[in-house]
Amino acid sequence: MLKVLSVSFLLYLCCMKTTTNILIKNVTEENQYKGSYKRIFNILNKDSIFCETYETEKSVGLKDGNYYLEIERTLDCNEEELISKLKNVTIINN
């Protein structure tokens, strides 16, 4: 039992991602850091006491009217649910 559990745990660790990609549609240069972008970070940092979540340096940003956002961690179930309900927002991977 313990051997099976430890193998499962190792597989879980190997499959863990450290980033999440989110697509925000219909974004203009003037409002790229407002609206959905701001709401996403309000959700992510709502309960943060010691550290905040940030956009990664590899994040594409604004391209062809869409904002390609990469954040530096995975989402928990509650965050994923709240963010997926935002208008014009799609979680690409989690």
C-alpha positions in Angstrom: 0.0 0.0 0.0 2.7 2.5 1.0 4.7 1.6 -2.2 1.7 2.3 -4.4 1.0 5.5 -2.6 4.5 6.8 -2.9 4.6 6.0 -6.6 1.3 7.9 -7.1 2.7 10.8 -5.1 5.9 10.9 -7.3 3.8 10.9 -10.4 1.7 13.7 -9.0 4.8 15.8 -8.4 6.2 15.1 -11.8 2.9 16.2 -13.5 2.5 19.4 -11.4 2.7 22.6 -13.4 4.1 25.8 -12.0 2.3 28.2 -14.3 -1.3 28.8 -15.6 -2.2 30.3 -19.0 -5.3 32.5 -19.3 -6.7 34.1 -22.4 -8.6 37.4 -22.1 -10.5 38.3 -25.3 -11.5 41.7 -26.8 -8.8 43.7 -25.1 -7.5 47.1 -26.3 -4.2 48.7 -25.4 -6.0 51.3 -23.3 -7.8 48.8 -21.1 -5.4 45.9 -21.0 -4.7 46.2 -17.3 -8.3 46.9 -16.3 -11.5 44.9 -16.3 -10.9 41.1 -16.4 -7.2 41.4 -15.9 -7.7 43.3 -12.7 -10.5 41.0 -11.6 -8.3 37.9 -12.1 -5.6 39.3 -9.8 -8.2 40.4 -7.3 -9.4 36.7 -7.2 -5.8 35.4 -7.0 -4.6 37.7 -4.3 -7.8 37.9 -2.2 -6.5 35.7 0.6 -2.8 36.4 0.2 -1.1 37.4 3.4 2.5 36.8 2.7 2.9 36.8 -1.0 1.1 37.8 -4.2 0.6 36.2 -7.5 2.3 37.9 -10.5 2.3 37.6 -14.3 5.4 35.8 -15.5 8.1 37.4 -17.6 7.3 34.9 -20.4 3.7 36.1 -20.6 2.9 37.1 -24.2 0.7 40.0 -23.2 -1.5 41.9 -25.7 -1.6 40.4 -29.2 -4.2 40.8 -31.9 -6.9 42.1 -29.5 -6.4 39.3 -26.9 -4.3 39.3 -23.8 -2.3 36.2 -23.2 -1.7 36.0 -19.5 0.7 33.5 -17.8 0.7 33.5 -14.0 3.4 32.0 -11.8 1.3 29.3 -10.2 -1.5 26.9 -10.7 -5.1 27.7 -9.7 -7.0 26.1 -6.9 -10.5 24.8 -7.6 -12.2 27.9 -6.2 -10.0 30.3 -8.2 -10.6 28.3 -11.4 -14.3 28.4 -10.9 -14.4 32.2 -10.3 -12.0 33.1 -13.1 -13.8 30.9 -15.6 -17.1 32.8 -14.9 -15.5 36.1 -16.0 -16.7 37.5 -19.3 -14.3 37.0 -22.3 -11.9 34.9 -20.1 -10.7 31.3 -20.9 -8.3 29.3 -18.8 -6.1 27.6 -21.4 -4.5 25.1 -19.0 -4.7 24.3 -15.4 
